[in-house]
Amino acid sequence: MLVDMTSSARKLLDEVLALPEGERIEIASEILASVDGPPDADWEAAWSTELDRRADAARKRGEPASDWTAARARILANLGRP
């Protein structure tokens, strides 16, 4: 429970929570970015390298690729969301 929240912050939160999921995600992303500090210049290149490494490893194991719709559905199911 958010007991230290001001009434104006609570009102804003209630309004944000009433928005569609996509808009809530955008707002949450912007808020997180505002407290995350300066961007890491090497992050994107490092993450791209890691994704390539994981994809190559999966291909070598013969794992079939999933399309985004199926992968998203599995992720949401694991999180207990529809």
C-alpha positions in Angstrom: 0.0 0.0 0.0 1.2 3.5 -0.9 0.7 5.2 2.5 3.1 8.1 2.0 1.5 9.3 -1.2 0.0 12.8 -1.3 -3.7 13.1 -2.3 -2.8 14.7 -5.6 -0.4 11.9 -6.4 -3.0 9.3 -5.4 -5.6 11.1 -7.7 -3.1 11.0 -10.6 -2.3 7.3 -10.0 -6.0 6.5 -10.0 -6.4 8.4 -13.3 -3.4 6.6 -14.8 -4.7 3.2 -13.7 -8.0 3.9 -15.5 -6.2 4.3 -18.8 -5.9 1.5 -21.4 -3.0 -0.9 -20.8 -0.9 0.5 -23.7 -1.0 4.0 -22.3 -0.2 2.8 -18.8 2.8 1.0 -20.2 4.0 4.2 -22.0 3.6 6.2 -18.8 5.3 3.6 -16.6 8.2 3.5 -19.1 8.6 7.3 -19.1 8.5 7.4 -15.2 11.1 4.6 -14.9 13.3 6.3 -17.5 13.1 9.6 -15.5 14.6 7.9 -12.4 17.0 5.5 -14.1 19.9 7.9 -14.6 21.7 8.6 -17.8 21.5 6.0 -20.5 24.3 3.5 -20.8 26.0 4.2 -24.2 27.0 0.6 -24.6 23.7 -1.0 -23.5 22.1 -1.3 -26.9 25.1 -2.9 -28.5 25.6 -5.3 -25.6 22.0 -6.3 -25.6 22.0 -6.8 -29.3 25.1 -9.1 -29.0 23.4 -11.1 -26.3 20.2 -11.5 -28.3 22.2 -12.8 -31.3 24.1 -15.2 -29.0 20.9 -16.6 -27.5 19.2 -16.9 -31.0 22.3 -18.7 -32.3 22.3 -21.1 -29.3 18.6 -21.8 -29.8 19.1 -22.5 -33.5 22.0 -24.9 -32.7 19.8 -26.8 -30.3 17.1 -27.0 -33.0 14.6 -25.0 -31.1 11.8 -23.6 -33.3 11.3 -19.8 -33.2 8.0 -18.5 -31.8 6.1 -15.6 -33.3 5.5 -12.6 -31.1 1.8 -13.3 -30.5 2.5 -16.8 -29.2 5.5 -15.7 -27.1 3.5 -12.8 -25.6 0.6 -15.1 -24.7 3.0 -17.4 -22.9 4.6 -14.6 -21.1 1.3 -13.1 -20.0 0.0 -16.6 -18.9 3.2 -17.0 -16.8 2.5 -13.7 -15.2 -1.1 -14.7 -14.5 -2.6 -12.2 -16.9 -5.0 -12.7 -19.9 
